[in-house]
């Protein structure tokens, strides 16, 4: 695991005990062969520090967060931006950004509110495999 926050690359903050969220991270890793994404759980010290630096509270945030340079994306905006950065077929999600944020985030919030019930919850944050450990921030 990396102790320093990268200057280039995008940081995905996720709920480390949520099966859906960790599944999303595990989906991203093989589709990001250039390693543009780094990861940290919302519950980690670095996750909480990054949230605070960007004016977000970890206490009322049940979202994927993407920090891309000076820009911060949450909820549906984060997912759409991540898909765009992945490119290929995933870039087809880009036009969704033109839907009203309120509508996009409503759908996101429905899933987020039920994610533990539908997908389960881990007792502890996921441990990355050795080959991607350097992309997880401590």
N, CA, C and O atoms as CSV, one atom per row, in Angstrom:
chain,resi,resn,atom,element,x,y,z
A,1,UNK,N,N,0.840,-1.179,0.000
A,1,UNK,CA,C,0.000,0.000,0.000
A,1,UNK,C,C,0.880,1.236,0.000
A,1,UNK,O,O,1.957,1.268,0.596
A,2,UNK,N,N,0.391,2.234,-0.678
A,2,UNK,CA,C,1.155,3.466,-0.811
A,2,UNK,C,C,0.827,4.417,0.335
A,2,UNK,O,O,-0.339,4.604,0.680
A,3,UNK,N,N,1.853,5.012,0.916
A,3,UNK,CA,C,1.642,5.932,2.032
A,3,UNK,C,C,1.454,7.363,1.560
A,3,UNK,O,O,0.954,8.201,2.311
A,4,UNK,N,N,1.847,7.655,0.326
A,4,UNK,CA,C,1.720,9.025,-0.141
A,4,UNK,C,C,0.603,9.134,-1.171
A,4,UNK,O,O,0.304,8.181,-1.891
A,5,UNK,N,N,0.000,10.304,-1.223
A,5,UNK,CA,C,-1.094,10.559,-2.146
A,5,UNK,C,C,-0.491,10.981,-3.474
A,5,UNK,O,O,0.310,11.914,-3.519
A,6,UNK,N,N,-0.863,10.307,-4.561
A,6,UNK,CA,C,-0.264,10.628,-5.865
A,6,UNK,C,C,-0.703,11.995,-6.365
A,6,UNK,O,O,-1.833,12.425,-6.134
A,7,UNK,N,N,0.213,12.672,-7.057
A,7,UNK,CA,C,-0.110,13.981,-7.628
A,7,UNK,C,C,-0.881,13.837,-8.932
A,7,UNK,O,O,-1.742,14.659,-9.244
A,8,UNK,N,N,-0.572,12.798,-9.688
A,8,UNK,CA,C,-1.353,12.549,-10.896
A,8,UNK,C,C,-2.087,11.226,-10.711
A,8,UNK,O,O,-1.692,10.389,-9.900
A,9,UNK,N,N,-3.118,11.059,-11.448
A,9,UNK,CA,C,-3.977,9.907,-11.248
A,9,UNK,C,C,-5.231,10.342,-10.513
A,9,UNK,O,O,-5.291,11.438,-9.956
A,10,UNK,N,N,-6.195,9.503,-10.518
A,10,UNK,CA,C,-7.485,9.794,-9.901
A,10,UNK,C,C,-7.671,8.873,-8.705
A,10,UNK,O,O,-7.304,7.698,-8.744
A,11,UNK,N,N,-8.244,9.423,-7.645
A,11,UNK,CA,C,-8.424,8.655,-6.415
A,11,UNK,C,C,-9.898,8.334,-6.237
A,11,UNK,O,O,-10.745,9.228,-6.236
A,12,UNK,N,N,-10.195,7.054,-6.086
A,12,UNK,CA,C,-11.550,6.588,-5.842
A,12,UNK,C,C,-11.668,6.265,-4.358
A,12,UNK,O,O,-10.965,5.396,-3.843
A,13,UNK,N,N,-12.563,6.972,-3.678
A,13,UNK,CA,C,-12.867,6.680,-2.281
A,13,UNK,C,C,-14.148,5.858,-2.256
A,13,UNK,O,O,-15.123,6.192,-2.929
A,14,UNK,N,N,-14.139,4.784,-1.478
A,14,UNK,CA,C,-15.278,3.867,-1.477
A,14,UNK,C,C,-15.528,3.353,-0.070
A,14,UNK,O,O,-14.647,3.405,0.788
A,15,UNK,N,N,-16.732,2.857,0.157
A,15,UNK,CA,C,-17.101,2.253,1.432
A,15,UNK,C,C,-16.429,0.890,1.507
A,15,UNK,O,O,-16.828,-0.043,0.809
A,16,UNK,N,N,-15.424,0.776,2.341
A,16,UNK,CA,C,-14.608,-0.428,2.406
A,16,UNK,C,C,-15.289,-1.649,2.988
A,16,UNK,O,O,-14.751,-2.750,2.870
A,17,UNK,N,N,-16.440,-1.506,3.609
A,17,UNK,CA,C,-17.147,-2.666,4.164
A,17,UNK,C,C,-18.358,-3.062,3.333
A,17,UNK,O,O,-19.022,-4.054,3.633
A,18,UNK,N,N,-18.644,-2.299,2.298
A,18,UNK,CA,C,-19.804,-2.558,1.436
A,18,UNK,C,C,-19.401,-3.506,0.308
A,18,UNK,O,O,-18.460,-3.227,-0.436
A,19,UNK,N,N,-20.110,-4.617,0.186
A,19,UNK,CA,C,-19.797,-5.582,-0.868
A,19,UNK,C,C,-19.986,-4.993,-2.268
A,19,UNK,O,O,-19.201,-5.286,-3.170
A,20,UNK,N,N,-21.007,-4.176,-2.457
A,20,UNK,CA,C,-21.223,-3.543,-3.755
A,20,UNK,C,C,-20.069,-2.599,-4.090
A,20,UNK,O,O,-19.573,-2.593,-5.216
A,21,UNK,N,N,-19.652,-1.814,-3.122
A,21,UNK,CA,C,-18.583,-0.832,-3.342
A,21,UNK,C,C,-17.245,-1.503,-3.613
A,21,UNK,O,O,-16.520,-1.106,-4.525
A,22,UNK,N,N,-16.918,-2.514,-2.825
A,22,UNK,CA,C,-15.647,-3.216,-3.063
A,22,UNK,C,C,-15.714,-4.001,-4.369
A,22,UNK,O,O,-14.699,-4.173,-5.045
A,23,UNK,N,N,-16.895,-4.474,-4.723
A,23,UNK,CA,C,-17.068,-5.130,-6.016
A,23,UNK,C,C,-16.821,-4.165,-7.167
A,23,UNK,O,O,-16.251,-4.541,-8.192
A,24,UNK,N,N,-17.252,-2.921,-6.991
A,24,UNK,CA,C,-17.021,-1.888,-8.002
A,24,UNK,C,C,-15.516,-1.651,-8.166
A,24,UNK,O,O,-15.020,-1.533,-9.287
A,25,UNK,N,N,-14.802,-1.583,-7.056
A,25,UNK,CA,C,-13.346,-1.399,-7.109
A,25,UNK,C,C,-12.698,-2.598,-7.808
A,25,UNK,O,O,-11.806,-2.430,-8.640
A,26,UNK,N,N,-13.148,-3.798,-7.468
A,26,UNK,CA,C,-12.589,-4.995,-8.101
A,26,UNK,C,C,-12.934,-5.061,-9.590
A,26,UNK,O,O,-12.203,-5.672,-10.369
A,27,UNK,N,N,-14.032,-4.441,-9.984
A,27,UNK,CA,C,-14.397,-4.323,-11.389
A,27,UNK,C,C,-13.444,-3.350,-12.102
A,27,UNK,O,O,-13.032,-3.598,-13.236
A,28,UNK,N,N,-13.102,-2.251,-11.433
A,28,UNK,CA,C,-12.249,-1.230,-12.038
A,28,UNK,C,C,-10.819,-1.700,-12.282
A,28,UNK,O,O,-10.240,-1.417,-13.331
A,29,UNK,N,N,-10.257,-2.404,-11.331
A,29,UNK,CA,C,-8.824,-2.735,-11.369
A,29,UNK,C,C,-8.396,-3.398,-12.680
A,29,UNK,O,O,-7.446,-2.919,-13.298
A,30,UNK,N,N,-9.040,-4.468,-13.135
A,30,UNK,CA,C,-8.560,-5.080,-14.386
A,30,UNK,C,C,-8.870,-4.248,-15.634
A,30,UNK,O,O,-8.287,-4.481,-16.693
A,31,UNK,N,N,-9.766,-3.297,-15.516
A,31,UNK,CA,C,-10.125,-2.457,-16.658
A,31,UNK,C,C,-9.288,-1.179,-16.707
A,31,UNK,O,O,-9.506,-0.312,-17.553
A,32,UNK,N,N,-8.347,-1.079,-15.804
A,32,UNK,CA,C,-7.471,0.092,-15.697
A,32,UNK,C,C,-6.009,-0.357,-15.773
A,32,UNK,O,O,-5.263,-0.217,-14.803
A,33,UNK,N,N,-5.600,-0.899,-16.931
A,33,UNK,CA,C,-4.237,-1.441,-17.032
A,33,UNK,C,C,-3.143,-0.379,-16.909
A,33,UNK,O,O,-1.999,-0.703,-16.589
A,34,UNK,N,N,-3.487,0.892,-17.161
A,34,UNK,CA,C,-2.490,1.960,-17.040
A,34,UNK,C,C,-2.374,2.484,-15.618
A,34,UNK,O,O,-1.524,3.330,-15.339
A,35,UNK,N,N,-3.206,1.998,-14.724
A,35,UNK,CA,C,-3.112,2.383,-13.317
A,35,UNK,C,C,-3.416,3.840,-13.047
A,35,UNK,O,O,-2.744,4.463,-12.225
A,36,UNK,N,N,-4.418,4.407,-13.719
A,36,UNK,CA,C,-4.748,5.806,-13.450
A,36,UNK,C,C,-5.538,5.975,-12.159
A,36,UNK,O,O,-5.567,7.064,-11.587
A,37,UNK,N,N,-6.179,4.905,-11.695
A,37,UNK,CA,C,-6.976,4.989,-10.479
A,37,UNK,C,C,-6.194,4.488,-9.266
A,37,UNK,O,O,-5.528,3.454,-9.315
A,38,UNK,N,N,-6.295,5.243,-8.189
A,38,UNK,CA,C,-5.809,4.832,-6.876
A,38,UNK,C,C,-7.040,4.704,-5.994
A,38,UNK,O,O,-8.090,5.263,-6.310
A,39,UNK,N,N,-6.924,3.980,-4.901
A,39,UNK,CA,C,-8.095,3.668,-4.092
A,39,UNK,C,C,-7.821,3.869,-2.611
A,39,UNK,O,O,-6.708,3.653,-2.132
A,40,UNK,N,N,-8.861,4.289,-1.894
A,40,UNK,CA,C,-8.807,4.376,-0.436
A,40,UNK,C,C,-10.232,4.218,0.077
A,40,UNK,O,O,-11.181,4.711,-0.534
A,41,UNK,N,N,-10.370,3.540,1.182
A,41,UNK,CA,C,-11.712,3.405,1.754
A,41,UNK,C,C,-12.080,4.700,2.471
A,41,UNK,O,O,-11.219,5.414,2.985
A,42,UNK,N,N,-13.369,4.980,2.490
A,42,UNK,CA,C,-13.868,6.160,3.194
A,42,UNK,C,C,-13.529,6.086,4.677
A,42,UNK,O,O,-13.371,7.117,5.330
A,43,UNK,N,N,-13.416,4.868,5.215
A,43,UNK,CA,C,-13.166,4.674,6.634
A,43,UNK,C,C,-11.697,4.837,7.017
A,43,UNK,O,O,-11.374,4.932,8.201
A,44,UNK,N,N,-10.810,4.871,6.031
A,44,UNK,CA,C,-9.376,4.953,6.327
A,44,UNK,C,C,-8.979,6.374,6.719
A,44,UNK,O,O,-9.706,7.332,6.455
A,45,UNK,N,N,-7.818,6.491,7.350
A,45,UNK,CA,C,-7.302,7.813,7.718
A,45,UNK,C,C,-7.103,8.682,6.483
A,45,UNK,O,O,-7.463,9.860,6.489
A,46,UNK,N,N,-6.533,8.113,5.424
A,46,UNK,CA,C,-6.302,8.906,4.211
A,46,UNK,C,C,-7.637,9.276,3.566
A,46,UNK,O,O,-7.780,10.375,3.030
A,47,UNK,N,N,-8.606,8.379,3.611
A,47,UNK,CA,C,-9.928,8.684,3.074
A,47,UNK,C,C,-10.572,9.843,3.812
A,47,UNK,O,O,-11.099,10.768,3.193
A,48,UNK,N,N,-10.530,9.790,5.124
A,48,UNK,CA,C,-11.116,10.875,5.917
A,48,UNK,C,C,-10.357,12.185,5.702
A,48,UNK,O,O,-10.961,13.256,5.660
A,49,UNK,N,N,-9.035,12.095,5.565
A,49,UNK,CA,C,-8.230,13.299,5.321
A,49,UNK,C,C,-8.583,13.919,3.969
A,49,UNK,O,O,-8.738,15.136,3.866
A,50,UNK,N,N,-8.709,13.091,2.935
A,50,UNK,CA,C,-9.049,13.601,1.613
A,50,UNK,C,C,-10.456,14.203,1.594
A,50,UNK,O,O,-10.685,15.227,0.950
A,51,UNK,N,N,-11.385,13.577,2.289
A,51,UNK,CA,C,-12.736,14.142,2.376
A,51,UNK,C,C,-12.695,15.522,3.030
A,51,UNK,O,O,-13.312,16.468,2.542
A,52,UNK,N,N,-11.964,15.624,4.134
A,52,UNK,CA,C,-11.871,16.900,4.849
A,52,UNK,C,C,-11.212,17.968,3.980
A,52,UNK,O,O,-11.661,19.114,3.960
A,53,UNK,N,N,-10.149,17.600,3.262
A,53,UNK,CA,C,-9.455,18.548,2.393
A,53,UNK,C,C,-10.364,19.098,1.298
A,53,UNK,O,O,-10.155,20.205,0.803
A,54,UNK,N,N,-11.372,18.316,0.926
A,54,UNK,CA,C,-12.272,18.728,-0.142
A,54,UNK,C,C,-13.645,19.155,0.388
A,54,UNK,O,O,-14.604,19.273,-0.375
A,55,UNK,N,N,-13.728,19.383,1.695
A,55,UNK,CA,C,-14.953,19.911,2.283
A,55,UNK,C,C,-16.105,18.940,2.352
A,55,UNK,O,O,-17.263,19.355,2.384
A,56,UNK,N,N,-15.810,17.643,2.376
A,56,UNK,CA,C,-16.847,16.628,2.477
A,56,UNK,C,C,-16.777,15.956,3.842
A,56,UNK,O,O,-15.691,15.767,4.391
A,57,UNK,N,N,-17.927,15.598,4.384
A,57,UNK,CA,C,-17.977,14.934,5.686
A,57,UNK,C,C,-18.160,13.435,5.491
A,57,UNK,O,O,-18.988,13.007,4.686
A,58,UNK,N,N,-17.401,12.650,6.214
A,58,UNK,CA,C,-17.541,11.197,6.109
A,58,UNK,C,C,-18.768,10.688,6.852
A,58,UNK,O,O,-19.200,9.557,6.626
A,59,UNK,N,N,-19.333,11.501,7.730
A,59,UNK,CA,C,-20.462,11.040,8.543
A,59,UNK,C,C,-21.768,10.969,7.766
A,59,UNK,O,O,-22.642,10.168,8.099
A,60,UNK,N,N,-21.914,11.792,6.739
A,60,UNK,CA,C,-23.161,11.764,5.987
A,60,UNK,C,C,-22.935,11.421,4.523
A,60,UNK,O,O,-23.741,11.774,3.663
A,61,UNK,N,N,-21.845,10.738,4.247
A,61,UNK,CA,C,-21.504,10.418,2.873
A,61,UNK,C,C,-21.545,8.910,2.667
A,61,UNK,O,O,-20.704,8.185,3.200
A,62,UNK,N,N,-22.505,8.446,1.908
A,62,UNK,CA,C,-22.562,7.025,1.563
A,62,UNK,C,C,-22.429,6.910,0.050
A,62,UNK,O,O,-23.342,6.469,-0.648
A,63,UNK,N,N,-21.268,7.321,-0.425
A,63,UNK,CA,C,-21.089,7.493,-1.854
A,63,UNK,C,C,-19.700,7.075,-2.299
A,63,UNK,O,O,-18.747,7.051,-1.520
A,64,UNK,N,N,-19.622,6.747,-3.584
A,64,UNK,CA,C,-18.323,6.671,-4.239
A,64,UNK,C,C,-17.896,8.124,-4.460
A,64,UNK,O,O,-18.704,8.954,-4.877
A,65,UNK,N,N,-16.649,8.423,-4.185
A,65,UNK,CA,C,-16.112,9.767,-4.406
A,65,UNK,C,C,-14.921,9.625,-5.339
A,65,UNK,O,O,-14.081,8.744,-5.154
A,66,UNK,N,N,-14.849,10.483,-6.329
A,66,UNK,CA,C,-13.705,10.510,-7.230
A,66,UNK,C,C,-13.023,11.858,-7.080
A,66,UNK,O,O,-13.647,12.907,-7.243
A,67,UNK,N,N,-11.738,11.818,-6.770
A,67,UNK,CA,C,-10.924,13.029,-6.731
A,67,UNK,C,C,-10.024,12.960,-7.951
A,67,UNK,O,O,-9.150,12.099,-8.058
A,68,UNK,N,N,-10.259,13.887,-8.869
A,68,UNK,CA,C,-9.565,13.895,-10.151
A,68,UNK,C,C,-8.900,15.263,-10.298
A,68,UNK,O,O,-9.514,16.212,-10.786
A,69,UNK,N,N,-7.646,15.353,-9.874
A,69,UNK,CA,C,-6.964,16.650,-9.840
A,69,UNK,C,C,-7.603,17.512,-8.770
A,69,UNK,O,O,-7.704,17.106,-7.613
A,70,UNK,N,N,-8.032,18.700,-9.158
A,70,UNK,CA,C,-8.706,19.596,-8.212
A,70,UNK,C,C,-10.212,19.386,-8.197
A,70,UNK,O,O,-10.914,20.012,-7.403
A,71,UNK,N,N,-10.712,18.523,-9.053
A,71,UNK,CA,C,-12.150,18.286,-9.154
A,71,UNK,C,C,-12.565,17.108,-8.277
A,71,UNK,O,O,-11.845,16.118,-8.150
A,72,UNK,N,N,-13.747,17.245,-7.675
A,72,UNK,CA,C,-14.301,16.184,-6.841
A,72,UNK,C,C,-15.683,15.839,-7.370
A,72,UNK,O,O,-16.509,16.717,-7.616
A,73,UNK,N,N,-15.917,14.554,-7.538
A,73,UNK,CA,C,-17.199,14.057,-8.021
A,73,UNK,C,C,-17.766,13.105,-6.976
A,73,UNK,O,O,-17.032,12.297,-6.407
A,74,UNK,N,N,-19.055,13.195,-6.723
A,74,UNK,CA,C,-19.710,12.289,-5.782
A,74,UNK,C,C,-20.936,11.659,-6.446
A,74,UNK,O,O,-21.476,12.169,-7.428
A,75,UNK,N,N,-21.343,10.554,-5.881
A,75,UNK,CA,C,-22.536,9.829,-6.308
A,75,UNK,C,C,-22.494,9.541,-7.808
A,75,UNK,O,O,-21.488,9.048,-8.318
A,76,UNK,N,N,-23.595,9.850,-8.522
A,76,UNK,CA,C,-23.693,9.501,-9.936
A,76,UNK,C,C,-22.635,10.218,-10.771
A,76,UNK,O,O,-22.141,9.658,-11.750
A,77,UNK,N,N,-22.285,11.436,-10.402
A,77,UNK,CA,C,-21.263,12.171,-11.152
A,77,UNK,C,C,-19.923,11.433,-11.093
A,77,UNK,O,O,-19.184,11.414,-12.077
A,78,UNK,N,N,-19.609,10.830,-9.950
A,78,UNK,CA,C,-18.365,10.066,-9.813
A,78,UNK,C,C,-18.384,8.835,-10.715
A,78,UNK,O,O,-17.404,8.552,-11.404
A,79,UNK,N,N,-19.483,8.115,-10.711
A,79,UNK,CA,C,-19.583,6.897,-11.525
A,79,UNK,C,C,-19.478,7.240,-13.014
A,79,UNK,O,O,-18.789,6.549,-13.765
A,80,UNK,N,N,-20.160,8.305,-13.436
A,80,UNK,CA,C,-20.114,8.707,-14.850
A,80,UNK,C,C,-18.705,9.154,-15.236
A,80,UNK,O,O,-18.231,8.806,-16.317
A,81,UNK,N,N,-18.036,9.907,-14.390
A,81,UNK,CA,C,-16.670,10.363,-14.676
A,81,UNK,C,C,-15.706,9.178,-14.726
A,81,UNK,O,O,-14.843,9.119,-15.602
A,82,UNK,N,N,-15.847,8.244,-13.801
A,82,UNK,CA,C,-14.993,7.047,-13.802
A,82,UNK,C,C,-15.187,6.282,-15.102
A,82,UNK,O,O,-14.211,5.860,-15.722
A,83,UNK,N,N,-16.435,6.096,-15.521
A,83,UNK,CA,C,-16.711,5.389,-16.777
A,83,UNK,C,C,-16.059,6.113,-17.951
A,83,UNK,O,O,-15.495,5.478,-18.843
A,84,UNK,N,N,-16.139,7.443,-17.948
A,84,UNK,CA,C,-15.516,8.213,-19.013
A,84,UNK,C,C,-14.006,8.057,-19.039
A,84,UNK,O,O,-13.405,7.959,-20.109
A,85,UNK,N,N,-13.394,8.035,-17.864
A,85,UNK,CA,C,-11.942,7.869,-17.791
A,85,UNK,C,C,-11.509,6.466,-18.215
A,85,UNK,O,O,-10.419,6.292,-18.760
A,86,UNK,N,N,-12.355,5.467,-17.968
A,86,UNK,CA,C,-12.040,4.108,-18.414
A,86,UNK,C,C,-12.006,4.032,-19.932
A,86,UNK,O,O,-11.226,3.275,-20.510
A,87,UNK,N,N,-12.865,4.829,-20.574
A,87,UNK,CA,C,-12.912,4.831,-22.027
A,87,UNK,C,C,-13.589,3.589,-22.576
A,87,UNK,O,O,-14.289,2.875,-21.858
A,88,UNK,N,N,-13.372,3.345,-23.849
A,88,UNK,CA,C,-13.984,2.197,-24.503
A,88,UNK,C,C,-15.496,2.216,-24.381
A,88,UNK,O,O,-16.121,3.276,-24.436
A,89,UNK,N,N,-16.066,1.065,-24.220
A,89,UNK,CA,C,-17.519,0.918,-24.116
A,89,UNK,C,C,-18.084,1.686,-22.921
A,89,UNK,O,O,-19.230,2.135,-22.956
A,90,UNK,N,N,-17.284,1.837,-21.867
A,90,UNK,CA,C,-17.743,2.512,-20.651
A,90,UNK,C,C,-17.966,4.004,-20.885
A,90,UNK,O,O,-18.754,4.634,-20.179
A,91,UNK,N,N,-17.281,4.563,-21.862
A,91,UNK,CA,C,-17.450,5.978,-22.183
A,91,UNK,C,C,-18.856,6.283,-22.692
A,91,UNK,O,O,-19.257,7.445,-22.747
A,92,UNK,N,N,-19.600,5.253,-23.060
A,92,UNK,CA,C,-20.986,5.459,-23.487
A,92,UNK,C,C,-21.858,6.009,-22.349
A,92,UNK,O,O,-22.967,6.485,-22.589
A,93,UNK,N,N,-21.357,5.942,-21.127
A,93,UNK,CA,C,-22.093,6.497,-19.978
A,93,UNK,C,C,-21.978,8.015,-19.905
A,93,UNK,O,O,-22.759,8.652,-19.198
A,94,UNK,N,N,-21.031,8.603,-20.612
A,94,UNK,CA,C,-20.807,10.055,-20.534
A,94,UNK,C,C,-22.062,10.898,-20.769
A,94,UNK,O,O,-22.284,11.853,-20.026
A,95,UNK,N,N,-22.892,10.586,-21.772
A,95,UNK,CA,C,-24.089,11.419,-21.989
A,95,UNK,C,C,-25.053,11.445,-20.803
A,95,UNK,O,O,-25.893,12.340,-20.716
A,96,UNK,N,N,-24.946,10.478,-19.891
A,96,UNK,CA,C,-25.813,10.490,-18.707
A,96,UNK,C,C,-25.603,11.743,-17.860
A,96,UNK,O,O,-26.476,12.118,-17.077
A,97,UNK,N,N,-24.456,12.386,-18.012
A,97,UNK,CA,C,-24.193,13.594,-17.234
A,97,UNK,C,C,-25.136,14.727,-17.602
A,97,UNK,O,O,-25.270,15.696,-16.855
A,98,UNK,N,N,-25.791,14.606,-18.758
A,98,UNK,CA,C,-26.732,15.644,-19.176
A,98,UNK,C,C,-28.121,15.478,-18.554
A,98,UNK,O,O,-28.949,16.386,-18.627
A,99,UNK,N,N,-28.370,14.329,-17.950
A,99,UNK,CA,C,-29.607,14.163,-17.188
A,99,UNK,C,C,-29.523,15.048,-15.948
A,99,UNK,O,O,-28.429,15.290,-15.440
A,100,UNK,N,N,-30.639,15.525,-15.465
A,100,UNK,CA,C,-30.587,16.341,-14.248
A,100,UNK,C,C,-29.938,15.573,-13.088
A,100,UNK,O,O,-30.261,14.414,-12.830
A,101,UNK,N,N,-29.023,16.249,-12.404
A,101,UNK,CA,C,-28.301,15.620,-11.295
A,101,UNK,C,C,-29.277,15.067,-10.257
A,101,UNK,O,O,-29.061,13.993,-9.697
A,102,UNK,N,N,-30.328,15.799,-10.017
A,102,UNK,CA,C,-31.317,15.364,-9.021
A,102,UNK,C,C,-31.894,13.990,-9.374
A,102,UNK,O,O,-32.072,13.145,-8.497
A,103,UNK,N,N,-32.185,13.770,-10.652
A,103,UNK,CA,C,-32.715,12.490,-11.114
A,103,UNK,C,C,-31.650,11.401,-11.009
A,103,UNK,O,O,-31.918,10.309,-10.509
A,104,UNK,N,N,-30.429,11.706,-11.487
A,104,UNK,CA,C,-29.335,10.718,-11.416
A,104,UNK,C,C,-29.063,10.323,-9.980
A,104,UNK,O,O,-28.942,9.139,-9.664
A,105,UNK,N,N,-28.966,11.320,-9.108
A,105,UNK,CA,C,-28.632,11.033,-7.713
A,105,UNK,C,C,-29.778,10.349,-6.975
A,105,UNK,O,O,-29.539,9.618,-6.014
A,106,UNK,N,N,-31.009,10.571,-7.404
A,106,UNK,CA,C,-32.129,9.852,-6.789
A,106,UNK,C,C,-31.940,8.353,-7.002
A,106,UNK,O,O,-32.067,7.572,-6.059
A,107,UNK,N,N,-31.634,7.942,-8.247
A,107,UNK,CA,C,-31.387,6.533,-8.536
A,107,UNK,C,C,-30.196,6.000,-7.755
A,107,UNK,O,O,-30.226,4.885,-7.235
A,108,UNK,N,N,-29.157,6.804,-7.679
A,108,UNK,CA,C,-27.961,6.415,-6.931
A,108,UNK,C,C,-28.310,6.219,-5.458
A,108,UNK,O,O,-27.902,5.235,-4.841
A,109,UNK,N,N,-29.071,7.164,-4.900
A,109,UNK,CA,C,-29.435,7.112,-3.478
A,109,UNK,C,C,-30.300,5.906,-3.143
A,109,UNK,O,O,-30.173,5.344,-2.055
A,110,UNK,N,N,-31.173,5.498,-4.050
A,110,UNK,CA,C,-32.005,4.313,-3.818
A,110,UNK,C,C,-31.114,3.085,-3.652
A,110,UNK,O,O,-31.305,2.290,-2.731
A,111,UNK,N,N,-30.148,2.938,-4.544
A,111,UNK,CA,C,-29.223,1.801,-4.450
A,111,UNK,C,C,-28.370,1.922,-3.187
A,111,UNK,O,O,-28.201,0.945,-2.458
A,112,UNK,N,N,-27.828,3.122,-2.921
A,112,UNK,CA,C,-26.955,3.322,-1.752
A,112,UNK,C,C,-27.689,3.034,-0.447
A,112,UNK,O,O,-27.110,2.454,0.472
A,113,UNK,N,N,-28.945,3.427,-0.355
A,113,UNK,CA,C,-29.706,3.220,0.881
A,113,UNK,C,C,-29.976,1.741,1.152
A,113,UNK,O,O,-30.205,1.345,2.294
A,114,UNK,N,N,-29.946,0.935,0.104
A,114,UNK,CA,C,-30.264,-0.489,0.244
A,114,UNK,C,C,-29.076,-1.407,-0.017
A,114,UNK,O,O,-29.235,-2.627,-0.077
A,115,UNK,N,N,-27.887,-0.829,-0.172
A,115,UNK,CA,C,-26.736,-1.622,-0.592
A,115,UNK,C,C,-26.348,-2.705,0.403
A,115,UNK,O,O,-25.983,-3.805,-0.012
A,116,UNK,N,N,-26.415,-2.435,1.701
A,116,UNK,CA,C,-26.052,-3.464,2.679
A,116,UNK,C,C,-27.076,-4.586,2.686
A,116,UNK,O,O,-26.721,-5.761,2.784
A,117,UNK,N,N,-28.351,-4.221,2.580
A,117,UNK,CA,C,-29.417,-5.227,2.600
A,117,UNK,C,C,-29.350,-6.093,1.345
A,117,UNK,O,O,-29.520,-7.309,1.426
A,118,UNK,N,N,-29.107,-5.485,0.192
A,118,UNK,CA,C,-29.101,-6.219,-1.069
A,118,UNK,C,C,-27.798,-6.971,-1.336
A,118,UNK,O,O,-27.815,-8.086,-1.857
A,119,UNK,N,N,-26.673,-6.357,-0.979
A,119,UNK,CA,C,-25.378,-6.930,-1.348
A,119,UNK,C,C,-24.546,-7.394,-0.164
A,119,UNK,O,O,-23.534,-8.070,-0.350
A,120,UNK,N,N,-24.952,-7.045,1.044
A,120,UNK,CA,C,-24.230,-7.474,2.225
A,120,UNK,C,C,-23.143,-6.501,2.641
A,120,UNK,O,O,-22.869,-5.499,1.981
A,121,UNK,N,N,-22.544,-6.845,3.759
A,121,UNK,CA,C,-21.546,-5.981,4.383
A,121,UNK,C,C,-20.423,-6.856,4.924
A,121,UNK,O,O,-20.669,-7.949,5.434
A,122,UNK,N,N,-19.210,-6.377,4.812
A,122,UNK,CA,C,-18.041,-7.092,5.340
A,122,UNK,C,C,-17.789,-6.667,6.790
A,122,UNK,O,O,-18.222,-5.596,7.215
A,123,UNK,N,N,-17.100,-7.502,7.525
A,123,UNK,CA,C,-16.720,-7.154,8.898
A,123,UNK,C,C,-15.550,-6.189,8.930
A,123,UNK,O,O,-15.357,-5.462,9.905
A,124,UNK,N,N,-14.765,-6.185,7.850
A,124,UNK,CA,C,-13.599,-5.304,7.769
A,124,UNK,C,C,-13.385,-4.904,6.322
A,124,UNK,O,O,-13.950,-5.509,5.411
A,125,UNK,N,N,-12.565,-3.881,6.115
A,125,UNK,CA,C,-12.282,-3.407,4.763
A,125,UNK,C,C,-11.544,-4.482,3.975
A,125,UNK,O,O,-10.838,-5.311,4.548
A,126,UNK,N,N,-11.716,-4.459,2.655
A,126,UNK,CA,C,-11.055,-5.442,1.797
A,126,UNK,C,C,-9.538,-5.267,1.830
A,126,UNK,O,O,-9.032,-4.156,1.989
A,127,UNK,N,N,-8.837,-6.360,1.681
A,127,UNK,CA,C,-7.382,-6.331,1.589
A,127,UNK,C,C,-7.005,-6.574,0.135
A,127,UNK,O,O,-7.341,-7.620,-0.421
A,128,UNK,N,N,-6.315,-5.631,-0.488
A,128,UNK,CA,C,-5.963,-5.793,-1.901
A,128,UNK,C,C,-4.904,-6.878,-2.102
A,128,UNK,O,O,-4.099,-7.160,-1.214
A,129,UNK,N,N,-4.931,-7.473,-3.291
A,129,UNK,CA,C,-3.926,-8.484,-3.610
A,129,UNK,C,C,-2.578,-7.792,-3.837
A,129,UNK,O,O,-2.519,-6.583,-4.056
A,130,UNK,N,N,-1.524,-8.560,-3.781
A,130,UNK,CA,C,-0.168,-8.015,-3.881
A,130,UNK,C,C,0.073,-7.224,-5.165
A,130,UNK,O,O,0.793,-6.226,-5.148
A,131,UNK,N,N,-0.524,-7.660,-6.283
A,131,UNK,CA,C,-0.238,-7.008,-7.565
A,131,UNK,C,C,-0.840,-5.609,-7.684
A,131,UNK,O,O,-0.400,-4.838,-8.537
A,132,UNK,N,N,-1.824,-5.253,-6.866
A,132,UNK,CA,C,-2.422,-3.911,-6.927
A,132,UNK,C,C,-2.295,-3.151,-5.615
A,132,UNK,O,O,-2.836,-2.054,-5.477
A,133,UNK,N,N,-1.599,-3.714,-4.673
A,133,UNK,CA,C,-1.484,-3.101,-3.344
A,133,UNK,C,C,-0.926,-1.675,-3.404
A,133,UNK,O,O,-1.316,-0.834,-2.594
A,134,UNK,N,N,-0.034,-1.391,-4.336
A,134,UNK,CA,C,0.572,-0.055,-4.428
A,134,UNK,C,C,-0.437,1.006,-4.865
A,134,UNK,O,O,-0.175,2.200,-4.715
A,135,UNK,N,N,-1.576,0.594,-5.398
A,135,UNK,CA,C,-2.603,1.542,-5.838
A,135,UNK,C,C,-3.616,1.848,-4.729
A,135,UNK,O,O,-4.532,2.647,-4.925
A,136,UNK,N,N,-3.451,1.215,-3.576
A,136,UNK,CA,C,-4.305,1.487,-2.425
A,136,UNK,C,C,-3.548,2.385,-1.454
A,136,UNK,O,O,-2.414,2.092,-1.076
A,137,UNK,N,N,-4.182,3.467,-1.060
A,137,UNK,CA,C,-3.532,4.455,-0.216
A,137,UNK,C,C,-3.780,4.145,1.250
A,137,UNK,O,O,-4.880,3.738,1.625
A,138,UNK,N,N,-2.769,4.335,2.076
A,138,UNK,CA,C,-2.899,4.116,3.526
A,138,UNK,C,C,-3.195,5.415,4.203
A,138,UNK,O,O,-3.342,5.455,5.424
